[in-house]
Amino acid sequence: MTNGEVIEVVKTIRSLANNKDSEGAHMWEKGLFQDLLQSIADGTCEDPKKCSETAMQAVKIEFDRWFA
């Protein structure tokens, strides 16, 4: 995973949140964290520190987060 890929997913999450799609934003956020952790574990993450810092920007995006 590259930092550019993480940036694109964060943009998608922000767009969904801005359009009041909390469920979609939450699904993308969860997927981002899972994919990032897997790429770090696999050793395929380009820059784990930078990618993690970028991914954490998603946490700052306001939308309803919940699990059924």
KARA-V268298 format. One record per residue. N is the residue number from 1. SS is DSSP state (H for helix, E for strand, L for the rest). PSI is psi in degrees with one decimal (* if undefined). NEAR is the number of other C-alpha atoms within 8 Angstrom. Layout:
BEGIN
N & SS & PSI & NEAR
N & SS & PSI & NEAR
END
This chain:
BEGIN
1 & L & 138.8 & 9
2 & L & 161.3 & 9
3 & H & -34.7 & 11
4 & H & -39.3 & 6
5 & H & -40.5 & 8
6 & H & -43.3 & 13
7 & H & -44.0 & 10
8 & H & -39.3 & 8
9 & H & -41.3 & 11
10 & H & -39.5 & 12
11 & H & -40.7 & 8
12 & H & -44.3 & 10
13 & H & -44.6 & 15
14 & H & -42.7 & 11
15 & H & -44.6 & 8
16 & H & -43.3 & 12
17 & H & -41.7 & 13
18 & H & -27.0 & 7
19 & L & 16.6 & 6
20 & L & 28.4 & 7
21 & L & 75.1 & 9
22 & H & -38.4 & 11
23 & H & -46.4 & 8
24 & H & -43.9 & 9
25 & H & -41.7 & 14
26 & H & -40.2 & 12
27 & H & -43.4 & 8
28 & H & -39.5 & 11
29 & H & -48.0 & 12
30 & H & -44.2 & 8
31 & H & -40.4 & 8
32 & H & -49.2 & 11
33 & H & -41.0 & 9
34 & H & -47.0 & 8
35 & H & -40.9 & 8
36 & H & -46.8 & 12
37 & H & -40.3 & 8
38 & H & -41.5 & 8
39 & H & -32.9 & 11
40 & H & -45.2 & 10
41 & H & -37.1 & 7
42 & H & -12.9 & 7
43 & L & 18.4 & 6
44 & L & 2.7 & 8
45 & L & 127.1 & 12
46 & L & -46.6 & 8
47 & L & 87.9 & 8
48 & H & -41.8 & 8
49 & H & -49.3 & 6
50 & H & -44.0 & 8
51 & H & -40.2 & 14
52 & H & -42.9 & 9
53 & H & -42.0 & 8
54 & H & -43.9 & 11
55 & H & -34.9 & 13
56 & H & -14.8 & 8
57 & H & -28.0 & 9
58 & H & -32.6 & 11
59 & H & -27.6 & 7
60 & H & -11.5 & 6
61 & L & 128.6 & 9
62 & L & 122.5 & 6
63 & L & 163.7 & 9
64 & L & 127.0 & 7
65 & L & 126.1 & 7
66 & L & 158.8 & 4
67 & L & 142.2 & 3
68 & L & * & 2
END
